[in-house]
Amino acid sequence: MLEHGGRLGRAAARHGIARERWLDLSTGVSPYAWPVPPAPDAAWHRLPEDDDGLLSAAREYYGAGHLLPVAGSQAAIAALPRLRGPSRVAVIAPAYAEHAHAWRRAGHDVVTVSLADVRERPAAFDVVVLIRPNNPTGDFLSRADTLMLHESMGEARWLIVDEAFIDVRPEESLVSEAREGLIVLRSVGKFFGLAGARAGFVAASPTILDALGEELGPWTLSGPTRDAVTRALRDIVWQVSVRESLRRGSARLAALLAAHGLAPDGGCEFFQYVRHAEAAAIAEALCRHAVLVRVFDDPSALRFGLPGDEANVARLDRALAEVLA
């Protein structure tokens, strides 16, 4: 198992601090969670059905005609490599490590490369994986440039675009452009703050979606999850409000980090990314204050999720002041 953010139980046990005392900034999940109402009894008692309104709500929210619900974009990340024969795969790095891991596990030849490398020789790879905004750096390749990259790759090749953190910029998404060879992954957990629901969508050509659906099997999402996600996707007033909250929260976090000498080197509306030679030591010191952040080794860096409310912002401010004094 690869390392991920959100392993709060392990941090609590290692430091002897009760879980409820922690401020978990390690995941990049929005702190402004959509308020989930109780699920109807039928969602618990009946097997999920495809005509329950979920796909209709998703097509309207994403602006895409061809979508497949999946158990979080992670499910698609793990399954897509099983749909191709031996391929040469480029993952544009630094990147969410599960992408390269999944393709290697399926027996493919995987390299991690820079965007410039792929642009110089796009036909050298059968599959290219791109994250926008990138996790963990926040780097963002424009919509037009991403489409140009796909066109330059040629036929029979795949460009997989992971858009787990793009919901605050819906106009920049490529879901409506999904086609043969252009596969777009979307996450429900990050923007809606519903990581525990394990829900996401894949936009692609019908051929790929049919193959992926066969690979994943029936009932990828539970009835209660389908009910909650359908309602969340239709709650336009909440979505507009939270997009603004995420923009403000990200800017406030960037300013706070800069005030402590940790000016971000990247980030997006969900997190800020700081390169620092002592990243691991800073993360460990923050743990002693019951603040959990994500640490990376290559390059040495920290990723801070949004603290959320004023009390948590003040708490992070105090912890940073003590750690960096």
N, C-alpha and C positions, 0 to 999 in steps of 0.2 A: 504494500500500500504506500502511495506517495504521501508526502506531507501536505497538509491543507490547513487553512485557517479554520477557526471555529472549534478547535479541540479544547474546549473550556474545561471539561472534566479532568483531563490529564494535567492541565496547568494548575487547577485547583488542588489536585492531589499532590503534585510535586512541590508546591509552595505552602501547603497546609493552610490554605485560605478558602473558606466556604464559597461555593459557586455563586451564591446570591450577592456576594460582595464585589464581584468582578465587573469591570467595564470592558466588554469584548469588542475591540475594534479590528479584529483580525480577518474578517470575512469579506468586507465590501458590500454586504447586504444592507439595503436601505434601513435606517432606524425608524422610518416613518411608515409603519406597516399598515396595509389595508385592514380595516376592522372586520374580521370574519364573523358573519352571523351563524347561528346554529344551522346545521344541515337538516333538510327534511328527512323524515324517517325513511322514505323510499330510497334515499341515497345510500343508506346503510344496509337496507334489507334486500335490495335488488342488485343484480349484476349491472355494471355500467353499460349504457347503450349509446350508440353513435349519434342518434337523432335527438339528443337532450339539449341542444342549443349551444354546446361548447364550440363546435367548429364554426357556426354562424357568427358567434361573438368574436372568435379569434380572427376570422377573415375580415371582419369589419375593423377590428383594432389594428391589425397588422397591414391591412390593405393588400392581402395576397389571396389568390384563388385556390392555391394548392398547398395545404398544410397537413402535417401529421402531428398529433399530440404525442408527447413522449414524457417519460418520467424524469424530467429535468434534462437540460441539454447534455448532461453527462451521459445519459443513456444513449444518445445519438453518437457522442464522441466515441464511446466504446464499441458501438455496433457498426458504424460506417466502414471501418477498415475490413470488416468481414465480407463486404459486398464487392470487393475488387480482388483480382489476382495479384501476384507479386508486383509491387509498384515502387517507384522511386519517389519518396515523399519529402517535401521541404516544409518545415515548420518555421515560420518567421519568428525569431527570438529577440529578446527574452519573451517567454510566453507561458500560459497556463500549462503546467507540465503534463497533464493528462493527455493532451493531444499527441505528443510524440510517444508517450508511453503506450497508448492504445494501438498506434500503428506498428510499433516495434513488437508488441505482444502478438499481433496478427501475422508477423513474419515479413513485414515490408522493410525495405531499405530506407532508413530515415536519417535525414540530416537537419540540423538546426542552422539556419542561415539568416543573414540580414535581408531586409527588403531590397536593398540595392543589388544583392546577389541574384535574387529572383528576377528582378527587372532586367538584368543584363542577359540572362539566359532562361527565359520563361518556359521554353520548350524542353528544357533539360529535366523537367520533373513531370511525373504523371499526376501528382496531387500536390497542391499548395494549401497550407492552412494559415489563415490570417485572422487576427483578432482585432476588432475595432469597436470601441476604444480598446487599446491593448491592455491586457491584464498580465503584469502589474504596472506597466509604465504609463499607461494612459495615452500613448502615441495613437494618432488617428489618421488613417489614410482616407482621403476624400472619396466621396461616392463616385465621382467621375474617374478618378485615378484607379479605383478598385475595378470598375467596369473595364477600363482600358487594360488592366493586368489580365483580367479574364479573357478578353478578346485575343491578347497576344499569346496565350497559352496554346491555342489551337484546339482542334476537336479531340474528343475522347479523353480529355483531361479534366480533372476536378479542381475547382477553387472552392474551398470550404471557408466560409466567413462566419466567425463566432461573434455574434452581436449581443452577448449577455448583458452588457452595460450601456446599451444605446438608447434605452427608452426615453431618456430626457431629450433626445434629438430625433424624434420619429421621422422628420423630413430627410434625415441622412441615411436611414435604413435602406438596405438592399432587398428586403423581403419581396417587394413587388417586382423585382427584377429576376427573381429565382427562375432558372431555366435549366436546360440540359447542361450539366457540368458546373453549374453555379448553385451551391448548396448553402443555405443560410440557417444558422442556429439561433434560436431566441430562448431566453430564460424568463420565467415568470417570477422566480424567487428573488432576484436582485431588486428590481424596481418596486414590486408590490410588497416586499418584505415578507414573502411567503416561502422561504427556503425549505422549511419543513414539509411543505406540500409536495415537493419533488415534481415540478411540472415545467414543461417547456414545449416548444414547437420547432419543427423543421419545415422550411420552405425549400422546395426543389421541384424538379420535373415529376410528373405522375409516375414515370418509370422508376425513378429512384425511390420515391415515397412508397410505392407498392412493394419494392424489394425490401426496404427498411421495415415496413410494417410486417411483412412476413418474418423477417429476422427477429423482431421484438415480440411478436405474438400478440394475442388479444389482451384487452383490459390493462393497458399500460398505466392508466390513471384510475385511481379508486373513485367510487361514486361521490363521496364527500369532497374530494379534491376537484373533480369536474364541476360540481355545483359551485364551490367557492371561486374557482378560476373564472367560470362563466360570468358570475356577478361582478367580479373585480374588473374584468375586461370591458364591461358595459358601464362602469362607474366613471364617466367622463369628467364630472365635476371634481371628484377626488383626484383623478390623474393630473388635471391641470394644476391644482393646488400643490400637489406633491412634487411635480417637476420644479416649480419655483422654490419650494423648500429645499430640495436637493441642490439647486444652483447656489442658493444663499449659504447652505450648510457647508458646501465644498469650499466656497470662497473664504468663509470664516475659518475653516480648518487650515487652509493654506496660510492665511495671515497669522494664525496662532503659532503654527510651526515655524514660520519665518521669524517671528518675534523671539523664539528660543534658539535661533541659529540653525534651524533645520529647514531652510527654504526648499520647497519641493522642486524636484527635477522633472516631475511629470505628475499626471493624475487626471481624474475626470470628475463627474458629478458625484461619484460614489466613494471615492478614496483619493488620497494624496500619496505620492511616491517620493521617497527621499533616499538618495544614495549617500552612504556614510561609511567610512572605514571601520567605525566601531558599532556598526548596526547591531550585531549580536549582543554586545555588552549593553547597549541602550535598551534593547528589548528585554533582556534579563533583568535589568534594573527596574524597568517599568512593571515587570511581573511582581516585583516585591511590593509595589504599590497597588497590586491587583488590577493592572491595566494590561490587557493582552493585545499585542499588535503582531503583524505578520513580518517575519524576517526572511531575507533572501541572501544566499551566499555568493552568487555569481551573476552580476556584481553584488557586492555587499550593500544591502539596501533594506529599507523599512517601508511597509505599506500601512497607512493609517486609514481605517474606515471612519465614517462620520460619527461624532459623539452623539448627535441628536439634540436633546434639550439643553437648556442653559446650565442645569446642574452638572450634567456630564461634561460640557465644555469647560466649566470651572474646575472640575475634577482633573481633567487632562492637563489643564494649565498648571495646576499645583503640582501634579506628578512630574511634569516636564521640568518645572522650576527646580524641584528637589534633585532629580536625576542628573540634570545638566549644570547644576550650580558649580 
